[in-house]
Amino acid sequence: MEFIYPEGATPLDQDAIRGLIPKLRTQHELNEFEGQNIADALAWARRSRKIRAELLTVHGSCLLHRRMFDQTWQWAGEFRRSNMNIGVDWPHISANLRNLCDDVTFWIAAATYPWPELAIRYHHRMILIHPFQNGNGRHGRLAANLLLAYHKQRPIDWSRGESLDNSGATRTAYIAAMRAADQHDYSALLEFAGSDASGDDPLSRRPAYSEDRQ
């Protein structure tokens, strides 16, 4: 299979590619298969008391990733074991993720940020840690939306009606906003993740929690 990566995506290394479970022939088939895997994980997350209680823990973060990709990749839910062009040094993933979960728990208790900004900052720091070999963007966006939904807040429509799987204006705007947040400017990311114009709940639709930004 020839892998096609959209703007800003992190290419899979050969070890990761060898972890592909289904026998697929094209990138389109892989995208469809992963999409169904994620849709099944979303249905599970909507009813699971376990992930609701453990989302803001290291174990919960790994559990969510595993459920999102358990039918697709053998390494689903496992931390990467090498450094990439983004993310903390791999031996420090667990400690950084634990600190993030503790910080978000404190932000919620102290009402440090309005809910949309809190979810944005949670998502952005998750991506900076980059815990997994692949799927970090999709995992981070779904985790942020579950956090909002579990606290009766409106989830973010990250795709804005356009899939982030492919290069395009929406993906370009998302990547630019994330890079601005890297420099501690969250204004573009908050604007990007503005209210859902359709008025319905983005969690009720097939998710577009697509590929990593890097």
VOPAGU-2260 file (C-alpha; in pm, 1 decimal, decimal comma):
REM VOPAGU-2260
SITE   aa  ch    i         X         Y         Z
SITE  MET   A    0       0,0       0,0       0,0
SITE  GLU   A    1     122,4     349,0     -81,7
SITE  PHE   A    2      56,7     583,5     208,6
SITE  ILE   A    3     -52,2     935,9     119,0
SITE  TYR   A    4      -1,4    1196,3     388,5
SITE  PRO   A    5    -188,9    1527,8     400,5
SITE  GLU   A    6     -16,9    1853,1     487,0
SITE  GLY   A    7     157,7    1836,5     822,6
SITE  ALA   A    8      97,0    1465,5     887,6
SITE  THR   A    9     363,2    1245,6    1047,1
SITE  PRO   A   10     466,8     960,6     813,9
SITE  LEU   A   11     449,9     610,5     957,2
SITE  ASP   A   12     780,0     430,0     996,3
SITE  GLN   A   13     821,6      70,8     879,8
SITE  ASP   A   14     774,9     -75,7    1226,2
SITE  ALA   A   15     442,5     103,8    1259,4
SITE  ILE   A   16     330,5      -2,7     911,4
SITE  ARG   A   17     398,2    -366,5     996,4
SITE  GLY   A   18     143,0    -329,0    1275,5
SITE  LEU   A   19    -148,0    -292,8    1031,2
SITE  ILE   A   20    -406,3    -560,3    1117,1
SITE  PRO   A   21    -648,9    -575,9     819,3
SITE  LYS   A   22    -532,2    -661,5     469,4
SITE  LEU   A   23    -601,7    -338,0     283,9
SITE  ARG   A   24    -489,5    -229,4     -60,9
SITE  THR   A   25    -537,3     146,6     -75,8
SITE  GLN   A   26    -519,4     457,7     138,9
SITE  HIS   A   27    -892,6     504,4      81,3
SITE  GLU   A   28    -963,0     159,4     227,0
SITE  LEU   A   29    -744,5     241,6     528,0
SITE  ASN   A   30    -921,5     573,7     583,5
SITE  GLU   A   31   -1259,7     402,0     567,8
SITE  PHE   A   32   -1150,9     124,5     802,9
SITE  GLU   A   33   -1002,9     366,0    1055,7
SITE  GLY   A   34   -1311,9     583,7    1029,3
SITE  GLN   A   35   -1536,7     293,0    1125,1
SITE  ASN   A   36   -1302,7     195,5    1407,0
SITE  ILE   A   37   -1323,5     551,1    1543,8
SITE  ALA   A   38   -1700,3     561,0    1500,1
SITE  ASP   A   39   -1729,3     241,0    1704,5
SITE  ALA   A   40   -1503,1     393,9    1971,4
SITE  LEU   A   41   -1719,7     704,3    1984,5
SITE  ALA   A   42   -2033,1     493,6    2034,0
SITE  TRP   A   43   -1855,0     310,4    2316,2
SITE  ALA   A   44   -1731,3     635,4    2475,8
SITE  ARG   A   45   -2081,6     782,2    2480,3
SITE  ARG   A   46   -2203,8     501,4    2707,5
SITE  SER   A   47   -1889,0     390,0    2894,1
SITE  ARG   A   48   -1869,8     486,9    3259,8
SITE  LYS   A   49   -1506,1     375,0    3263,6
SITE  ILE   A   50   -1374,5     624,5    3009,8
SITE  ARG   A   51   -1595,4     896,2    3154,6
SITE  ALA   A   52   -1431,4     842,9    3493,2
SITE  GLU   A   53   -1076,5     785,0    3363,3
SITE  LEU   A   54   -1047,9    1020,4    3065,2
SITE  LEU   A   55    -815,0    1254,3    3254,6
SITE  THR   A   56    -568,2     981,6    3349,4
SITE  VAL   A   57    -275,7     821,6    3169,4
SITE  HIS   A   58    -461,4     491,0    3157,1
SITE  GLY   A   59    -774,2     657,1    3021,1
SITE  SER   A   60    -578,1     831,7    2745,6
SITE  CYS   A   61    -428,4     500,0    2636,0
SITE  LEU   A   62    -764,0     323,9    2663,1
SITE  LEU   A   63    -930,0     578,0    2436,3
SITE  HIS   A   64    -655,6     547,4    2173,7
SITE  ARG   A   65    -675,1     168,4    2191,0
SITE  ARG   A   66   -1051,9     168,3    2135,5
SITE  MET   A   67   -1013,9     411,1    1844,2
SITE  PHE   A   68    -761,7     193,0    1658,4
SITE  ASP   A   69    -780,8    -156,6    1810,0
SITE  GLN   A   70    -912,6    -313,8    1489,1
SITE  THR   A   71    -660,6    -130,3    1271,6
SITE  TRP   A   72    -318,9    -123,6    1440,7
SITE  GLN   A   73    -150,3    -375,8    1669,8
SITE  TRP   A   74      14,3     -91,8    1863,6
SITE  ALA   A   75    -310,5      91,2    1940,4
SITE  GLY   A   76    -301,6     237,9    2289,7
SITE  GLU   A   77      74,3     190,9    2329,6
SITE  PHE   A   78     313,2     483,0    2371,3
SITE  ARG   A   79     563,8     531,8    2092,5
SITE  ARG   A   80     914,7     405,4    2165,4
SITE  SER   A   81    1115,9     647,2    1955,2
SITE  ASN   A   82    1141,8    1021,9    1904,5
SITE  MET   A   83     961,5    1196,3    1620,1
SITE  ASN   A   84     975,3    1539,5    1460,3
SITE  ILE   A   85     715,0    1646,4    1716,7
SITE  GLY   A   86     654,8    1545,7    2075,2
SITE  VAL   A   87     846,2    1502,7    2397,3
SITE  ASP   A   88    1132,3    1254,7    2425,6
SITE  TRP   A   89     961,7     916,9    2435,1
SITE  PRO   A   90    1081,4     809,8    2784,9
SITE  HIS   A   91     903,1    1117,0    2927,6
SITE  ILE   A   92     563,5    1060,6    2765,4
SITE  SER   A   93     393,2     910,7    3070,4
SITE  ALA   A   94     513,7    1183,9    3308,8
SITE  ASN   A   95     412,5    1463,0    3070,7
SITE  LEU   A   96      72,7    1308,2    3010,7
SITE  ARG   A   97      15,9    1268,6    3384,2
SITE  ASN   A   98     104,6    1635,1    3438,0
SITE  LEU   A   99    -138,4    1736,4    3164,2
SITE  CYS   A  100    -421,4    1534,5    3317,6
SITE  ASP   A  101    -349,9    1681,7    3660,4
SITE  ASP   A  102    -342,2    2035,1    3516,6
SITE  VAL   A  103    -673,5    1991,5    3334,3
SITE  THR   A  104    -834,0    1846,6    3646,9
SITE  PHE   A  105    -717,4    2156,5    3836,8
SITE  TRP   A  106    -839,5    2390,9    3560,8
SITE  ILE   A  107   -1185,1    2237,7    3583,4
SITE  ALA   A  108   -1200,7    2260,5    3962,9
SITE  ALA   A  109   -1071,7    2619,0    3967,2
SITE  ALA   A  110   -1264,6    2734,4    3658,8
SITE  THR   A  111    -933,1    2864,4    3526,5
SITE  TYR   A  112   -1054,5    2898,9    3166,4
SITE  PRO   A  113   -1388,9    2913,6    2988,6
SITE  TRP   A  114   -1481,6    2566,9    2867,1
SITE  PRO   A  115   -1392,7    2612,7    2498,6
SITE  GLU   A  116   -1048,0    2745,7    2586,1
SITE  LEU   A  117    -991,8    2474,2    2843,1
SITE  ALA   A  118   -1065,6    2206,3    2581,2
SITE  ILE   A  119    -843,8    2381,8    2327,0
SITE  ARG   A  120    -550,9    2395,5    2567,9
SITE  TYR   A  121    -602,8    2028,8    2662,9
SITE  HIS   A  122    -602,1    1929,5    2297,5
SITE  HIS   A  123    -300,8    2140,7    2208,6
SITE  ARG   A  124     -85,0    2007,2    2491,5
SITE  MET   A  125    -185,7    1651,6    2410,0
SITE  ILE   A  126     -59,1    1702,7    2055,7
SITE  LEU   A  127     265,4    1857,7    2182,3
SITE  ILE   A  128     325,7    1545,9    2391,2
SITE  HIS   A  129     238,2    1324,3    2091,7
SITE  PRO   A  130     206,8    1003,4    2294,0
SITE  PHE   A  131     138,3     755,4    2014,7
SITE  GLN   A  132     294,9     650,0    1685,5
SITE  ASN   A  133      -2,8     777,2    1489,6
SITE  GLY   A  134    -354,3     904,3    1538,7
SITE  ASN   A  135    -253,7    1172,3    1789,5
SITE  GLY   A  136    -456,1    1444,8    1620,8
SITE  ARG   A  137    -770,0    1234,6    1603,6
SITE  HIS   A  138    -719,8    1112,9    1958,9
SITE  GLY   A  139    -661,4    1464,3    2092,1
SITE  ARG   A  140    -967,2    1607,5    1919,1
SITE  LEU   A  141   -1192,8    1327,0    2034,7
SITE  ALA   A  142   -1058,5    1348,5    2390,6
SITE  ALA   A  143   -1127,9    1723,6    2398,5
SITE  ASN   A  144   -1481,2    1674,3    2269,7
SITE  LEU   A  145   -1552,4    1395,0    2515,7
SITE  LEU   A  146   -1430,7    1617,6    2798,6
SITE  LEU   A  147   -1674,1    1886,2    2687,2
SITE  ALA   A  148   -1961,9    1643,7    2638,7
SITE  TYR   A  149   -1908,7    1478,4    2977,6
SITE  HIS   A  150   -1941,8    1822,9    3136,8
SITE  LYS   A  151   -2253,9    1907,5    2937,4
SITE  GLN   A  152   -2072,2    2152,4    2711,0
SITE  ARG   A  153   -2108,2    2177,3    2334,0
SITE  PRO   A  154   -1834,5    1978,0    2159,3
SITE  ILE   A  155   -1618,1    2144,2    1896,0
SITE  ASP   A  156   -1692,2    2084,6    1528,2
SITE  TRP   A  157   -1327,2    2046,8    1431,2
SITE  SER   A  158   -1396,9    1960,3    1067,3
SITE  ARG   A  159   -1635,8    2252,1    1005,1
SITE  GLY   A  160   -1806,5    2032,7     745,0
SITE  GLU   A  161   -1482,7    1945,7     563,8
SITE  SER   A  162   -1274,0    1637,3     637,6
SITE  LEU   A  163    -934,7    1701,1     792,2
SITE  ASP   A  164    -809,1    1380,2     629,0
SITE  ASN   A  165    -717,3    1570,3     314,1
SITE  SER   A  166    -518,4    1883,1     246,1
SITE  GLY   A  167    -744,8    2182,2     205,2
SITE  ALA   A  168    -839,5    2518,7     347,4
SITE  THR   A  169    -977,4    2379,2     672,3
SITE  ARG   A  170    -672,3    2164,7     742,7
SITE  THR   A  171    -438,8    2452,1     654,3
SITE  ALA   A  172    -624,5    2682,1     894,2
SITE  TYR   A  173    -612,7    2417,2    1168,0
SITE  ILE   A  174    -238,7    2360,0    1131,2
SITE  ALA   A  175    -168,5    2735,0    1126,1
SITE  ALA   A  176    -376,9    2781,9    1440,8
SITE  MET   A  177    -196,8    2496,3    1616,2
SITE  ARG   A  178     141,7    2641,4    1525,8
SITE  ALA   A  179      36,2    2979,3    1662,3
SITE  ALA   A  180     -63,4    2803,2    1985,1
SITE  ASP   A  181     288,0    2656,7    1996,4
SITE  GLN   A  182     396,1    3019,5    2047,8
SITE  HIS   A  183     133,6    3065,0    2324,5
SITE  ASP   A  184    -112,0    3249,9    2098,7
SITE  TYR   A  185    -443,1    3063,9    2121,8
SITE  SER   A  186    -656,1    3324,5    1948,4
SITE  ALA   A  187    -652,6    3159,3    1604,2
SITE  LEU   A  188    -724,7    2816,7    1751,3
SITE  LEU   A  189   -1015,2    2954,1    1953,1
SITE  GLU   A  190   -1148,7    3120,3    1640,5
SITE  PHE   A  191   -1105,4    2800,1    1441,3
SITE  ALA   A  192   -1295,1    2602,3    1704,2
SITE  GLY   A  193   -1583,0    2849,5    1720,3
SITE  SER   A  194   -1942,6    2750,6    1786,3
SITE  ASP   A  195   -2105,4    2487,4    1568,4
SITE  ALA   A  196   -2308,1    2684,2    1316,0
SITE  SER   A  197   -2539,1    2390,3    1241,0
SITE  GLY   A  198   -2681,3    2399,0    1593,5
SITE  ASP   A  199   -2665,6    2021,3    1643,4
SITE  ASP   A  200   -2423,6    1813,7    1846,7
SITE  PRO   A  201   -2107,6    1722,1    1652,2
SITE  LEU   A  202   -2080,9    1403,8    1859,5
SITE  SER   A  203   -2403,5    1283,2    1698,7
SITE  ARG   A  204   -2240,9    1278,2    1353,8
SITE  ARG   A  205   -1979,5    1044,6    1213,2
SITE  PRO   A  206   -1658,8    1190,1    1359,1
SITE  ALA   A  207   -1398,0    1366,7    1151,0
SITE  TYR   A  208   -1119,9    1331,8    1404,4
SITE  SER   A  209    -866,9    1288,9    1131,7
SITE  GLU   A  210    -493,2    1273,7    1086,1
SITE  ASP   A  211    -224,4    1430,6    1300,0
SITE  ARG   A  212    -112,1    1781,9    1224,4
SITE  GLN   A  213     255,2    1666,7    1207,1
